[in-house]
């Protein structure tokens, strides 16, 4: 952002050159963020699949755990009021 403000303020012959540099760095940052997003998405999907597999292989245990967590949260919320 600082460099973009300098470009706007200065203008002149170097403006196109500097703008090209800013665009190149923006594209590099964008590519890096896409890689990070892709990796995070893969981890999330993997975790969701593992959770789904665990729930499908132990449905009653999963239901009991969910019920217990719900009762505990309900008791804690009620206690605050």
N, C-alpha and C positions, 0 to 999 in steps of 0.2 A: 504494500500500500504506500509505503514511504517513497519507493521508487516511482510509482505511478504519479504521485503528487509532484515529484521533482520533474517528471516528464511534462506534465501539464504546465508547470510553472516556467520551465526553461524553453520548451519548444525548440526551434532551430533544426540544424542538420542532424544532430545526434539523436533526435527524438525517435526517428524510425528505427535506428539501430537499437536503442535502448528498449523501445517497445517490443521489438523482436525478441530481445533477451528476456523480457518479462513474460512474454507469451510462451517462450520455450520453458521457462521455469514453472509456469502455471501448468503446462501440459505434463511436465515431469511429476509435479505434485499430484495432479489429477490421476495419472497412471499409478502412482504409489498408493493413493487412497483407494483406487479400484482393487488393487492387489490386497490391501488390508481388509477391505470390505468382503472380498471373495473368501479370504481365509477365515474371517469371523463367521461368515455365513455357513461355510462348510462345518466348522466346529459346532455351531448352533444346531444345524440339521442332524449332525451325528449324535449330539446329546439328546435331541428330541427322539430320534430313532431308538436309542438305548432305553430311554424312559418308556417309550411305547412298548418295546419288547418286554421290559420288566413288568409293566402293568398287565400285559396280555398273558405272561407266563404265571403271574401270581395275582389274579383279579381280586380275590377275597382279602388278601393281605393288604393290597393297595387301597381297597375300599375302607378297611379298618383304620389304616394310617390316615387317610384323608378325613375320616370321621373324627378321629382323635385330635388331629390338628384343628379342625373346625370347632370342636368343643372347647379346646384350650384357648383359641383366639376369642371365641365368644365369651368365655369366662373372664379373660383379661379385659376385654372391652367393657363388659358389664361392670367390672370392678372399678374402673376409672370413673364411671358415671355415678 
